Amino acid sequence: MDQIKPFGEESGEHEVAVYKEAYHRFFFREVPFLDACLDTETYMIIGRRGSGKTSISNFYGFQDQIKNASCIDVNEPEVYTDVLSKISVDSGVFQEDLLVTKMVKVWQYAFWTMVFGHYQDDDPAIKSMALTAQNPQKSPAHLIRLALEALLEKFVNNKAVDFATAMEAYFKDRVFEKAVEAVVEISARKPLIIAMDSLERYDVENDGLMAATSALIQFASDFNLRYAHKGLHLKVFVSAEVYPTLREKWITNLTKFVRRPLLLHWRPKDLARLICWRLAKYLESDPAFQEIRLPDVDWDDFKDVKKKVWETFFGREIQNGGGTREHSFPYLLRHTQLRPRQIVVLCNDIALKALQEGNFPFFSNANLVSQTRRVELDLADEVIGSYAKAYKNIGEILDALTAMPALFKGNELDKVAHRTKHAWPYGTYSVSKFRRLVTELGIVGMVRSRDEQSRIIQADFEYAQSNRLFLPHDAECVIHPMFFRKFNIRNTRDYIIYPFPDHPDFQELGE
């Protein structure tokens, strides 16, 4: 356990690797997502990179609300995406809605093959439908790949067989139907949760992959309606970076296939409690800090956590780089996009500096300011990197933002956009596309209020909303403080920018 970082690892995969069997003890459960993600109505969970999708996938493996449940965690989608693309390309279908309809059948085949494999020892009818090549040592993602390769060989490459007709016959075959009936009878007492993780980066110009992702959502919607109340739970994690494109172009019927999606929008109180919980568990587990005794903390009470843990170690206030005093928690939080990975990475860097200085677990004003400035460059690069496949030459395009003022009118973006025309792939440039790029990434937001006395600007950013952010030409716009160093932004008037949504949860930050 000596490898544990004070605030945890930067990803769910790394935490499982480090904590191993003790992972569930360090997992912070006091967030509203966990009850919602177990709800039988929840089949689609949407979040940006670093918002906790993989951690929730891991949680399904040790949750105790759905009794006697097993979990299949499909956490390596890159293992089978090339086969998905090949199936879509070789299908000879080019119309978008027809391609999605075909890929729904592909997912139906792959998922039932995986379910049959899970329950194959419970009933001979189920075993007859399981892949004979199925290897229990293979990861779930590899098993899906095997199923897709079998489908490719049997129904796609066989030109003498019409795909749609063949698939329809397969699903109506009495042997298949008997296997499904046996599964449903068993799943009532031995439930199964299948968690489908998302790719880290998507190429939105890859029609095959986008059709397959849209089809997965449509299949999950239908599967949820039919089987969630019978003990078969399918949970699909969707990248928020690509979800707007799926909604606008690929999902054929939003009201039918998108029902109550769970958005991983973190509240500040949950991020504070996560960070404080991790630090408390670290101090408890390390003999070197046994003399530090925290008072009893009510982890359900944000104010109690903030006072007894956060302010004890981070301090109540700091003096920022511009010489202005502000509360320490919103200072750190405003240099992130409200994702747990970002604040974990930032706090671990602050902790490392304190260890080097001999002050840990107490963090000085200078430490908070210097390490926030250092880490924000890495956080900005990670956000930009997550869109690298969606926008070719994204780095060169965004260089046009260099040395912009922190506050500006919306029409200034049009002037900046023209300077990027050469960087866009041929025929893809437009002013509106540049505007969409900088709002999607959460680089540019719209001012909601400005207080000249406190120098605080409150602004709305797309990553904290459920829909796209529209920036009128006459709107006051602002650059997110996490990108100040990346683009050498000129904050000449030393504004304190709060990139937080207009929500009661965020009004507690300054108290």
NORKA-V822411 format. One record per pair of residues at least 12 apart in sequence whose ideal C-beta (glycine too) atoms are under 10 Angstrom apart, sorted by sequence separation. I is the first residue (numbers start at 0). GAP is how many residues later the second one is. If there is no record, write none. Layout:
# NORKA-V822411
{{I GAP} {I GAP}}
This chain:
# NORKA-V822411
{{14 12} {32 12} {44 12} {58 12} {59 12} {60 12} {87 12} {90 12} {115 12} {116 12} {117 12} {130 12} {133 12} {150 12} {153 12} {154 12} {221 12} {223 12} {245 12} {279 12} {294 12} {295 12} {296 12} {314 12} {315 12} {316 12} {318 12} {350 12} {400 12} {403 12} {416 12} {444 12} {446 12} {447 12} {478 12} {497 12} {4 13} {57 13} {59 13} {115 13} {116 13} {132 13} {133 13} {153 13} {220 13} {222 13} {294 13} {313 13} {314 13} {315 13} {317 13} {332 13} {349 13} {352 13} {353 13} {383 13} {399 13} {416 13} {417 13} {419 13} {420 13} {423 13} {444 13} {445 13} {446 13} {477 13} {483 13} {2 14} {3 14} {32 14} {56 14} {58 14} {87 14} {114 14} {115 14} {116 14} {119 14} {132 14} {198 14} {219 14} {246 14} {279 14} {293 14} {294 14} {313 14} {314 14} {316 14} {317 14} {319 14} {328 14} {331 14} {349 14} {352 14} {353 14} {380 14} {383 14} {401 14} {416 14} {419 14} {444 14} {445 14} {480 14} {2 15} {3 15} {11 15} {36 15} {57 15} {86 15} {87 15} {90 15} {114 15} {115 15} {130 15} {150 15} {154 15} {197 15} {218 15} {219 15} {220 15} {242 15} {278 15} {293 15} {312 15} {313 15} {331 15} {351 15} {352 15} {399 15} {400 15} {415 15} {416 15} {418 15} {443 15} {444 15} {445 15} {480 15} {481 15} {2 16} {36 16} {56 16} {86 16} {112 16} {113 16} {117 16} {119 16} {130 16} {132 16} {150 16} {153 16} {219 16} {310 16} {346 16} {350 16} {399 16} {414 16} {416 16} {417 16} {444 16} {445 16} {480 16} {0 17} {8 17} {56 17} {57 17} {111 17} {112 17} {113 17} {116 17} {132 17} {218 17} {279 17} {294 17} {309 17} {310 17} {313 17} {349 17} {352 17} {353 17} {399 17} {413 17} {416 17} {419 17} {443 17} {444 17} {458 17} {460 17} {462 17} {477 17} {479 17} {480 17} {481 17} {0 18} {3 18} {7 18} {32 18} {37 18} {56 18} {87 18} {112 18} {115 18} {116 18} {117 18} {130 18} {131 18} {197 18} {215 18} {219 18} {242 18} {275 18} {293 18} {309 18} {310 18} {313 18} {331 18} {348 18} {349 18} {352 18} {379 18} {397 18} {399 18} {400 18} {412 18} {413 18} {415 18} {416 18} {442 18} {443 18} {444 18} {458 18} {459 18} {478 18} {480 18} {0 19} {7 19} {32 19} {36 19} {53 19} {83 19} {86 19} {116 19} {130 19} {150 19} {216 19} {279 19} {293 19} {309 19} {349 19} {351 19} {396 19} {399 19} {400 19} {415 19} {441 19} {442 19} {444 19} {456 19} {458 19} {460 19} {477 19} {479 19} {7 20} {35 20} {36 20} {113 20} {195 20} {215 20} {242 20} {276 20} {291 20} {349 20} {350 20} {396 20} {398 20} {399 20} {413 20} {416 20} {440 20} {441 20} {457 20} {458 20} {477 20} {478 20} {0 21} {30 21} {33 21} {37 21} {53 21} {112 21} {116 21} {216 21} {275 21} {291 21} {305 21} {346 21} {348 21} {349 21} {352 21} {398 21} {399 21} {412 21} {413 21} {416 21} {440 21} {441 21} {456 21} {458 21} {477 21} {3 22} {32 22} {33 22} {36 22} {37 22} {52 22} {83 22} {117 22} {215 22} {276 22} {305 22} {309 22} {345 22} {348 22} {349 22} {396 22} {397 22} {412 22} {415 22} {438 22} {439 22} {440 22} {441 22} {458 22} {32 23} {36 23} {82 23} {83 23} {116 23} {212 23} {237 23} {239 23} {275 23} {305 23} {347 23} {348 23} {396 23} {399 23} {438 23} {439 23} {445 23} {30 24} {195 24} {213 24} {237 24} {239 24} {272 24} {346 24} {349 24} {395 24} {396 24} {398 24} {437 24} {438 24} {444 24} {445 24} {456 24} {0 25} {30 25} {33 25} {37 25} {117 25} {212 25} {235 25} {236 25} {239 25} {279 25} {345 25} {346 25} {348 25} {349 25} {396 25} {397 25} {409 25} {412 25} {443 25} {445 25} {32 26} {36 26} {37 26} {38 26} {39 26} {83 26} {113 26} {116 26} {193 26} {212 26} {216 26} {272 26} {275 26} {282 26} {345 26} {348 26} {395 26} {396 26} {412 26} {435 26} {438 26} {444 26} {445 26} {449 26} {27 27} {37 27} {82 27} {234 27} {236 27} {272 27} {347 27} {392 27} {395 27} {396 27} {441 27} {443 27} {448 27} {26 28} {37 28} {272 28} {276 28} {279 28} {345 28} {346 28} {394 28} {395 28} {415 28} {439 28} {446 28} {447 28} {449 28} {33 29} {113 29} {116 29} {193 29} {212 29} {216 29} {272 29} {275 29} {279 29} {345 29} {348 29} {392 29} {393 29} {438 29} {439 29} {445 29} {446 29} {28 30} {34 30} {79 30} {112 30} {113 30} {116 30} {212 30} {215 30} {216 30} {220 30} {271 30} {274 30} {275 30} {278 30} {282 30} {344 30} {345 30} {392 30} {393 30} {438 30} {444 30} {445 30} {446 30} {447 30} {26 31} {33 31} {37 31} {112 31} {115 31} {213 31} {268 31} {272 31} {273 31} {278 31} {391 31} {392 31} {412 31} {438 31} {444 31} {445 31} {446 31} {22 32} {26 32} {113 32} {209 32} {212 32} {213 32} {217 32} {220 32} {268 32} {269 32} {272 32} {275 32} {276 32} {342 32} {345 32} {390 32} {391 32} {392 32} {396 32} {411 32} {435 32} {438 32} {444 32} {445 32} {109 33} {110 33} {112 33} {113 33} {208 33} {212 33} {213 33} {216 33} {217 33} {268 33} {271 33} {272 33} {275 33} {278 33} {279 33} {313 33} {341 33} {344 33} {345 33} {390 33} {391 33} {435 33} {437 33} {443 33} {444 33} {23 34} {28 34} {109 34} {112 34} {216 34} {217 34} {221 34} {224 34} {267 34} {268 34} {271 34} {274 34} {275 34} {278 34} {312 34} {341 34} {344 34} {390 34} {399 34} {409 34} {434 34} {435 34} {443 34} {444 34} {22 35} {23 35} {26 35} {109 35} {111 35} {112 35} {191 35} {209 35} {210 35} {213 35} {214 35} {217 35} {220 35} {221 35} {223 35} {266 35} {274 35} {278 35} {327 35} {392 35} {434 35} {435 35} {442 35} {443 35} {444 35} {463 35} {22 36} {73 36} {109 36} {110 36} {201 36} {209 36} {213 36} {214 36} {220 36} {268 36} {272 36} {275 36} {313 36} {331 36} {335 36} {341 36} {342 36} {391 36} {396 36} {397 36} {407 36} {409 36} {434 36} {442 36} {443 36} {456 36} {458 36} {462 36} {463 36} {464 36} {23 37} {73 37} {106 37} {109 37} {112 37} {190 37} {201 37} {203 37} {212 37} {213 37} {214 37} {219 37} {220 37} {268 37} {271 37} {272 37} {275 37} {312 37} {327 37} {330 37} {334 37} {341 37} {344 37} {390 37} {396 37} {400 37} {442 37} {463 37} {10 38} {11 38} {15 38} {22 38} {23 38} {108 38} {109 38} {112 38} {192 38} {193 38} {194 38} {195 38} {196 38} {197 38} {198 38} {200 38} {203 38} {211 38} {212 38} {213 38} {217 38} {218 38} {220 38} {267 38} {271 38} {274 38} {275 38} {312 38} {330 38} {333 38} {334 38} {340 38} {399 38} {434 38} {438 38} {441 38} {454 38} {456 38} {457 38} {458 38} {460 38} {462 38} {463 38} {10 39} {14 39} {15 39} {22 39} {23 39} {71 39} {108 39} {190 39} {191 39} {192 39} {193 39} {194 39} {195 39} {196 39} {197 39} {198 39} {199 39} {201 39} {202 39} {209 39} {210 39} {217 39} {274 39} {331 39} {335 39} {397 39} {403 39} {407 39} {437 39} {440 39} {442 39} {443 39} {454 39} {455 39} {456 39} {457 39} {458 39} {459 39} {460 39} {463 39} {9 40} {11 40} {13 40} {14 40} {23 40} {73 40} {109 40} {186 40} {190 40} {191 40} {192 40} {193 40} {194 40} {195 40} {196 40} {197 40} {198 40} {200 40} {201 40} {203 40} {204 40} {209 40} {216 40} {217 40} {324 40} {327 40} {331 40} {334 40} {335 40} {338 40} {341 40} {396 40} {397 40} {403 40} {406 40} {441 40} {442 40} {454 40} {455 40} {456 40} {457 40} {458 40} {459 40} {460 40} {10 41} {11 41} {12 41} {15 41} {105 41} {106 41} {108 41} {109 41} {187 41} {189 41} {190 41} {191 41} {192 41} {193 41} {194 41} {195 41} {197 41} {199 41} {200 41} {201 41} {203 41} {216 41} {312 41} {330 41} {334 41} {340 41} {341 41} {396 41} {437 41} {441 41} {451 41} {453 41} {454 41} {455 41} {456 41} {457 41} {458 41} {459 41} {11 42} {12 42} {15 42} {71 42} {105 42} {108 42} {183 42} {187 42} {188 42} {190 42} {191 42} {192 42} {193 42} {194 42} {195 42} {196 42} {197 42} {198 42} {203 42} {206 42} {214 42} {271 42} {336 42} {390 42} {400 42} {434 42} {437 42} {440 42} {453 42} {454 42} {455 42} {456 42} {457 42} {458 42} {459 42} {463 42} {10 43} {11 43} {14 43} {71 43} {183 43} {186 43} {187 43} {197 43} {198 43} {201 43} {206 43} {213 43} {331 43} {335 43} {336 43} {338 43} {390 43} {393 43} {397 43} {400 43} {406 43} {442 43} {451 43} {457 43} {458 43} {10 44} {11 44} {12 44} {128 44} {182 44} {186 44} {187 44} {197 44} {201 44} {216 44} {334 44} {338 44} {442 44} {450 44} {457 44} {11 45} {12 45} {15 45} {71 45} {105 45} {108 45} {184 45} {185 45} {186 45} {197 45} {203 45} {317 45} {319 45} {334 45} {336 45} {390 45} {397 45} {437 45} {449 45} {450 45} {11 46} {71 46} {104 46} {105 46} {108 46} {128 46} {179 46} {183 46} {184 46} {186 46} {203 46} {317 46} {318 46} {336 46} {390 46} {442 46} {7 47} {11 47} {127 47} {128 47} {179 47} {182 47} {183 47} {312 47} {313 47} {314 47} {317 47} {318 47} {321 47} {335 47} {389 47} {393 47} {449 47} {69 48} {127 48} {182 48} {183 48} {312 48} {313 48} {314 48} {316 48} {317 48} {319 48} {320 48} {446 48} {457 48} {69 49} {105 49} {128 49} {129 49} {182 49} {311 49} {312 49} {313 49} {314 49} {317 49} {318 49} {319 49} {320 49} {390 49} {448 49} {104 50} {105 50} {124 50} {127 50} {128 50} {311 50} {312 50} {313 50} {314 50} {317 50} {318 50} {386 50} {389 50} {390 50} {406 50} {446 50} {447 50} {124 51} {127 51} {128 51} {313 51} {317 51} {320 51} {389 51} {405 51} {124 52} {125 52} {126 52} {143 52} {179 52} {319 52} {320 52} {406 52} {444 52} {447 52} {124 53} {125 53} {128 53} {313 53} {314 53} {319 53} {386 53} {447 53} {448 53} {101 54} {123 54} {124 54} {125 54} {127 54} {128 54} {139 54} {274 54} {313 54} {317 54} {386 54} {444 54} {447 54} {455 54} {122 55} {123 55} {124 55} {125 55} {126 55} {139 55} {140 55} {385 55} {122 56} {124 56} {125 56} {139 56} {140 56} {453 56} {15 57} {105 57} {124 57} {125 57} {139 57} {271 57} {274 57} {382 57} {383 57} {441 57} {104 58} {108 58} {111 58} {122 58} {123 58} {124 58} {270 58} {274 58} {382 58} {412 58} {15 59} {78 59} {104 59} {107 59} {111 59} {119 59} {122 59} {382 59} {383 59} {413 59} {78 60} {79 60} {80 60} {83 60} {115 60} {118 60} {121 60} {122 60} {125 60} {268 60} {271 60} {382 60} {409 60} {410 60} {412 60} {78 61} {79 61} {82 61} {83 61} {86 61} {101 61} {104 61} {105 61} {108 61} {121 61} {267 61} {270 61} {271 61} {379 61} {409 61} {410 61} {411 61} {12 62} {78 62} {79 62} {82 62} {85 62} {86 62} {89 62} {101 62} {104 62} {107 62} {108 62} {122 62} {267 62} {270 62} {277 62} {379 62} {408 62} {409 62} {410 62} {412 62} {11 63} {12 63} {75 63} {77 63} {78 63} {79 63} {81 63} {82 63} {85 63} {100 63} {103 63} {104 63} {107 63} {115 63} {118 63} {119 63} {121 63} {122 63} {379 63} {408 63} {409 63} {410 63} {74 64} {75 64} {76 64} {78 64} {79 64} {80 64} {82 64} {83 64} {86 64} {90 64} {91 64} {111 64} {114 64} {115 64} {118 64} {121 64} {408 64} {409 64} {410 64} {412 64} {73 65} {74 65} {75 65} {78 65} {79 65} {82 65} {86 65} {90 65} {101 65} {104 65} {114 65} {117 65} {121 65} {267 65} {270 65} {274 65} {408 65} {409 65} {411 65} {72 66} {73 66} {74 66} {75 66} {78 66} {79 66} {81 66} {82 66} {85 66} {89 66} {97 66} {104 66} {115 66} {118 66} {273 66} {277 66} {408 66} {409 66} {410 66} {71 67} {72 67} {73 67} {76 67} {79 67} {80 67} {88 67} {89 67} {91 67} {108 67} {111 67} {115 67} {118 67} {265 67} {270 67} {407 67} {408 67} {409 67} {71 68} {72 68} {73 68} {75 68} {79 68} {82 68} {83 68} {86 68} {87 68} {111 68} {114 68} {117 68} {118 68} {121 68} {269 68} {270 68} {274 68} {278 68} {407 68} {408 68} {70 69} {73 69} {75 69} {79 69} {82 69} {86 69} {89 69} {117 69} {270 69} {273 69} {274 69} {277 69} {281 69} {291 69} {406 69} {407 69} {73 70} {85 70} {86 70} {92 70} {265 70} {267 70} {269 70} {273 70} {277 70} {291 70} {406 70} {407 70} {71 71} {85 71} {91 71} {92 71} {111 71} {118 71} {265 71} {266 71} {270 71} {271 71} {274 71} {275 71} {288 71} {405 71} {406 71} {407 71} {71 72} {90 72} {114 72} {117 72} {265 72} {270 72} {274 72} {278 72} {287 72} {288 72} {404 72} {405 72} {406 72} {89 73} {90 73} {118 73} {264 73} {265 73} {270 73} {273 73} {403 73} {404 73} {405 73} {117 74} {263 74} {264 74} {265 74} {404 74} {405 74} {263 75} {267 75} {285 75} {403 75} {405 75} {86 76} {117 76} {263 76} {265 76} {114 77} {265 77} {282 77} {405 77} {113 78} {282 78} {400 78} {405 78} {114 79} {281 79} {403 79} {113 80} {382 80} {279 81} {278 82} {400 82} {406 82} {110 83} {403 83} {405 83} {406 83} {401 84} {402 84} {403 84} {404 84} {405 84} {406 84} {110 85} {397 85} {400 85} {401 85} {402 85} {403 85} {404 85} {405 85} {406 85} {400 86} {401 86} {402 86} {403 86} {404 86} {405 86} {406 86} {398 87} {399 87} {400 87} {401 87} {402 87} {404 87} {405 87} {397 88} {398 88} {400 88} {404 88} {405 88} {406 88} {106 89} {397 89} {405 89} {406 90} {405 91} {382 97} {382 99} {383 99} {379 100} {382 100} {379 102} {380 102} {383 102} {378 103} {379 103} {382 103} {336 104} {337 104} {375 104} {378 104} {379 104} {102 105} {105 105} {106 105} {110 105} {336 105} {375 105} {376 105} {379 105} {380 105} {102 106} {105 106} {109 106} {336 106} {375 106} {376 106} {378 106} {379 106} {102 107} {103 107} {107 107} {374 107} {375 107} {376 107} {378 107} {379 107} {98 108} {102 108} {103 108} {106 108} {110 108} {114 108} {375 108} {376 108} {377 108} {98 109} {101 109} {102 109} {105 109} {106 109} {109 109} {110 109} {371 109} {375 109} {376 109} {99 110} {100 110} {101 110} {102 110} {103 110} {104 110} {105 110} {106 110} {371 110} {374 110} {375 110} {95 111} {98 111} {99 111} {102 111} {103 111} {106 111} {107 111} {111 111} {372 111} {373 111} {98 112} {99 112} {102 112} {103 112} {106 112} {110 112} {114 112} {372 112} {93 113} {97 113} {98 113} {99 113} {101 113} {102 113} {103 113} {105 113} {106 113} {371 113} {95 114} {96 114} {99 114} {100 114} {103 114} {104 114} {107 114} {95 115} {98 115} {99 115} {102 115} {103 115} {106 115} {107 115} {98 116} {99 116} {102 116} {103 116} {106 116} {69 117} {88 117} {90 117} {96 117} {99 117} {100 117} {103 117} {114 117} {68 118} {80 118} {84 118} {87 118} {88 118} {89 118} {92 118} {95 118} {99 118} {103 118} {76 119} {77 119} {87 119} {88 119} {99 119} {114 119} {69 120} {70 120} {71 120} {72 120} {73 120} {74 120} {76 120} {87 120} {90 120} {67 121} {68 121} {69 121} {70 121} {71 121} {72 121} {73 121} {74 121} {75 121} {76 121} {77 121} {80 121} {84 121} {86 121} {87 121} {110 121} {66 122} {67 122} {68 122} {69 122} {70 122} {71 122} {72 122} {73 122} {74 122} {76 122} {77 122} {84 122} {85 122} {87 122} {66 123} {67 123} {68 123} {69 123} {70 123} {71 123} {72 123} {73 123} {74 123} {75 123} {76 123} {77 123} {84 123} {87 123} {110 123} {337 123} {66 124} {68 124} {69 124} {70 124} {71 124} {72 124} {83 124} {84 124} {86 124} {87 124} {336 124} {338 124} {65 125} {80 125} {83 125} {86 125} {333 125} {336 125} {337 125} {65 126} {81 126} {84 126} {329 126} {336 126} {337 126} {65 127} {80 127} {81 127} {83 127} {84 127} {87 127} {106 127} {336 127} {80 128} {83 128} {325 128} {82 129} {83 129} {106 129} {325 129} {62 130} {323 130} {325 130} {80 131} {83 131} {323 131} {60 132} {76 132} {79 132} {80 132} {83 132} {323 132} {59 133} {321 133} {59 134} {60 134} {59 135} {56 136} {58 136} {76 136} {345 136} {57 137} {56 138} {55 139} {56 139} {76 139} {56 140} {341 140} {53 141} {55 141} {56 141} {52 142} {240 142} {53 143} {336 143} {52 144} {53 144} {241 144} {335 144} {52 145} {240 145} {241 145} {244 145} {334 145} {335 145} {336 145} {53 146} {239 146} {240 146} {333 146} {334 146} {335 146} {238 147} {241 147} {333 147} {334 147} {103 148} {240 148} {241 148} {333 148} {334 148} {48 149} {240 149} {334 149} {44 150} {49 150} {99 150} {330 150} {334 150} {44 151} {46 151} {48 151} {98 151} {99 151} {100 151} {238 151} {43 152} {45 152} {48 152} {99 152} {42 153} {44 153} {95 153} {96 153} {103 153} {95 154} {96 154} {97 154} {37 155} {96 155} {36 156} {95 156} {96 156} {99 157} {36 158} {76 160} {73 161} {319 161} {337 161} {68 162} {70 162} {71 162} {72 162} {73 162} {74 162} {333 162} {334 162} {336 162} {337 162} {67 163} {73 163} {320 163} {333 163} {335 163} {337 163} {68 164} {70 164} {333 164} {334 164} {65 165} {330 165} {332 165} {333 165} {329 166} {332 166} {333 166} {65 167} {332 167} {329 168} {337 168} {321 169} {320 170} {323 170} {325 170} {329 170} {321 171} {322 171} {323 171} {43 172} {321 172} {323 172} {325 172} {43 173} {59 173} {320 173} {321 173} {332 173} {42 174} {319 174} {321 174} {59 175} {333 175} {42 176} {43 176} {319 176} {329 176} {332 176} {42 177} {43 177} {42 178} {56 178} {329 178} {330 178} {42 179} {55 179} {328 179} {329 179} {42 180} {43 180} {56 180} {208 180} {328 180} {329 180} {42 181} {55 181} {328 181} {41 182} {42 182} {52 182} {326 182} {40 183} {53 183} {203 183} {205 183} {325 183} {326 183} {12 184} {39 184} {40 184} {52 184} {200 184} {201 184} {204 184} {325 184} {326 184} {11 185} {42 185} {51 185} {52 185} {199 185} {200 185} {201 185} {202 185} {203 185} {204 185} {41 186} {50 186} {52 186} {199 186} {200 186} {202 186} {203 186} {204 186} {39 187} {40 187} {52 187} {200 187} {201 187} {202 187} {203 187} {204 187} {39 188} {40 188} {50 188} {200 188} {201 188} {202 188} {38 189} {39 189} {50 189} {199 189} {200 189} {202 189} {39 190} {42 190} {43 190} {44 190} {45 190} {46 190} {48 190} {198 190} {39 191} {41 191} {42 191} {43 191} {44 191} {45 191} {46 191} {47 191} {48 191} {42 192} {43 192} {44 192} {45 192} {46 192} {47 192} {48 192} {243 192} {39 193} {41 193} {42 193} {43 193} {44 193} {45 193} {46 193} {47 193} {38 194} {41 194} {43 194} {45 194} {46 194} {37 195} {44 195} {45 195} {47 195} {244 195} {45 196} {46 196} {243 196} {37 197} {45 197} {36 198} {241 198} {264 198} {265 198} {43 199} {240 199} {264 199} {36 200} {45 200} {239 200} {240 200} {264 200} {262 201} {264 201} {262 202} {305 202} {262 203} {301 203} {305 203} {260 205} {302 205} {305 205} {55 206} {301 206} {301 207} {55 208} {302 208} {54 209} {301 209} {52 211} {45 212} {50 212} {51 212} {43 213} {50 213} {42 214} {43 214} {49 214} {50 214} {51 214} {42 215} {43 215} {45 215} {46 215} {50 215} {42 216} {43 216} {44 216} {45 216} {46 216} {47 216} {41 217} {42 217} {43 217} {44 217} {45 217} {46 217} {47 217} {40 218} {41 218} {42 218} {43 218} {44 218} {45 218} {46 218} {51 218} {243 218} {40 219} {41 219} {42 219} {43 219} {44 219} {45 219} {46 219} {41 220} {204 220} {246 220} {247 220} {38 221} {40 221} {246 221} {51 222} {239 222} {240 222} {38 223} {204 223} {239 223} {242 223} {243 223} {35 224} {243 224} {36 225} {35 226} {239 226} {35 227} {36 227} {35 228} {32 229} {31 230} {32 230} {32 231} {32 232} {267 232} {30 233} {32 233} {266 233} {31 234} {266 234} {30 235} {31 235} {267 235} {269 235} {30 236} {264 236} {266 236} {268 236} {271 236} {32 237} {266 237} {267 237} {268 237} {271 237} {30 238} {31 238} {264 238} {266 238} {267 238} {29 239} {30 239} {265 239} {266 239} {267 239} {268 239} {29 240} {30 240} {264 240} {267 240} {268 240} {266 241} {267 241} {27 242} {30 242} {29 243} {30 243} {29 244} {27 245} {27 246} {27 247} {29 247} {27 248} {28 248} {27 249} {26 250} {27 250} {25 251} {25 252} {27 253} {26 254} {25 255} {24 256} {25 256} {25 259} {24 260} {21 263} {7 266} {6 267} {7 267} {6 268} {5 269} {6 269} {7 269} {8 269} {29 269} {6 270} {7 270} {28 270} {29 270} {6 271} {7 271} {27 271} {5 272} {6 272} {4 273} {5 273} {7 273} {3 274} {6 274} {7 274} {5 275} {6 275} {29 275} {5 276} {3 277} {4 277} {5 277} {3 278} {5 280} {0 281} {3 281} {3 282} {1 283} {5 283} {0 284} {1 284} {0 285} {54 285} {49 286} {50 286} {54 286} {49 287} {50 287} {51 287} {53 287} {48 288} {50 288} {51 288} {47 289} {49 289} {50 289} {51 289} {47 290} {48 290} {49 290} {50 290} {47 291} {49 291} {50 291} {46 292} {48 292} {49 292} {47 293} {48 293} {49 293} {47 294} {49 294} {49 295} {5 307} {30 309} {27 312} {11 328} {11 329} {14 329} {49 329} {9 330} {10 330} {9 331} {7 332} {8 332} {9 332} {49 332} {6 333} {7 333} {10 333} {48 333} {49 333} {9 334} {10 334} {48 334} {8 335} {9 335} {47 335} {6 336} {7 336} {8 336} {48 336} {49 336} {6 337} {7 337} {48 337} {5 338} {6 338} {9 338} {47 338} {48 338} {4 339} {6 339} {7 339} {8 339} {4 340} {6 340} {7 340} {5 341} {6 341} {4 342} {5 342} {6 342} {4 343} {6 343} {4 344} {5 344} {6 344} {5 345} {4 346} {5 346} {4 347} {5 348} {5 349} {5 354} {5 355} {9 372} {47 394} {50 412} {47 415} {45 420}}
